[in-house]
């Protein structure tokens, strides 16, 4: 059990630091360059493992589903996060990222016919209130040009929520290694195309030590090793234990942001964080009487999905 908790803390430190890495990579790589480099570096970690296991794999794969998950989970979500960080700090981005279980519940209810309990609806409402506190009740930040920042970060969380449900529905029998590798490759293609159409790399800046460190940290560790640690905890511990990293990432991101970027931690950020956590906890908690129900007319939503 000690190994599992050590892995959980390590994962929160890796994924919390990812928001700092993206801040560092914005000047040299741009928004879509970050997506390309992050996905490519992660795939570089996965491909040798995939080659080693190639004879154990059934290559009749659900390619369409893998591409869809790659688009939403890696391409779009990982582009929206650095776009958001052009306007908000890494701590705020990490807190809004923690709303993923709330959006997962709403998407499950609207699109995938999941049933939500009264407790989960209460958690969703509390989570929305926490977002308003984080915004200092400036709702105008979600409209017009001000949408970039908080609005795009929430949209990234919605992409995660959709990808989580889609993965569970169409890729439940596909191996973790296949899902991770091919969604990363899909994200790399999206990032490369978007980068070529928008803003190119700055090769000189990409060769700087801090940039190289950020690429390795974000791609190889955040996107590659981090995924494997998450699924290790999920398999050897429990989905609930793995999903509890949701609560740790904003805390580690705030510490990293304060130490490495000098980001201030405002009172409304702390209050909003605590309220959102309360909402995530309630919206993710399944009632005993509904737990284990599998029928299409009465599926109980499992709202945790973290990246």
Secondary structure, 3 states (H helix, E strand, C coil): CHHHHHHHHHHHHHHHHHHHHHHHHHHHHHHHHHHHHHHHHHHHHHHHHHHHCHHHCCCCCCHHHHHHHHHHHHHHHHHHHHHHCCCCCHHHHHHHHCCHHHHHHHHHHHCCCEECCHHHHHHHHHHHHHHHHHCCCCHHHHCHHHHCCHHHHHHHHHHHHHHHHHHHHHCCCCCHHHHHHHHHHHHHHHHHHHHHHCCCCCHHHHCCHHHHHHHHHHHHHHHHHHHHHHHHHHHHCCHHHHHCHHHHHHHHHHHHHHHHHCCCCCHHHHHHHHHHHHHHHHHHCCCCCCCCCCCCCCEECCCCCCC
